[in-house]
Amino acid sequence: MVTAQYIGAMCSEYRRYFLKVSQQQIADETGVSRELVSKFERGTNPNALVLFWFIKHGIFDWVPIEKWNGWSGV
């Protein structure tokens, strides 16, 4: 089963190594706090706005949606 922690870790890795953007940049674009982005990436707050930001910026091109099957964090 895919957990919120797994999704957050994949998004964090994608952000840092492929997009090369900061948590603050995501926070500014989504209108949430940097702390909330951090909590999302740690899997403690599965926020839909942050998840949608990653979807908009191509996370499924890097991690196929099939690997996320069964995640119920949002």
N, C-alpha and C positions, 0 to 999 in steps of 0.2 A: 504494500500500500504506500502510496506517495503521501508524505506529510507536509504540513506547512513549513517545517524546518527544511525539508528537501527543496521545496519550491523556492523558498527564500535564499538558500545557498546557491541554487542554480542562477537565480536572478542576480545575486551579488557578484558571482563570478562573471556572468555575461556583462554586467555593467562595468566592472573594473577592467577586464582584459580585452573586451571587444568594443564596447561603446566608449570607454575611457571618459566617463562622466562621473561627477561626484553625486553623493546622496543629496547635497544641497540643490544641485541643478534639477534633480527629479522633483524635489520638494517644491521648488519655485514653479515648475511647469504644472504640477498637479494641485497646488494650493494647499498642501499639507506641510507639516513640520518635518525637518530633517530627522528628528527623533522617531517619527512615525515610519519614515522610510527605513531607518535602521531596524526598528522593531519588525517590520515586514521581512527584511532580509534575514533576520534571526528566527523568523517563524513564530513570533509571539503576538503578532497582530496582522492577520491576513486581510489587508485593506484592498478593496476592489479598485479604487482609483490608482493605486500604485501598480497593481497587477495589470490593469488596462494600459498603463504607461509602457510597461515591458512588452505587452502584446503589440502595441502600436509601433514600438521600436524594434520589432523583429525577433523576439525571444523564440518563437516557434520555428523560425528559420534555423536557429542554432540547436534547440532542443525540440524534437518533434512532439506534437501534442500527444501521441500515443504513450510516451513515457510519463505523462502526467495523469493518465487514466486512473480514476479512483480517488483523486484528491478532492476532499470536501471542505477545504479551508475557507472558501468564499461563499 
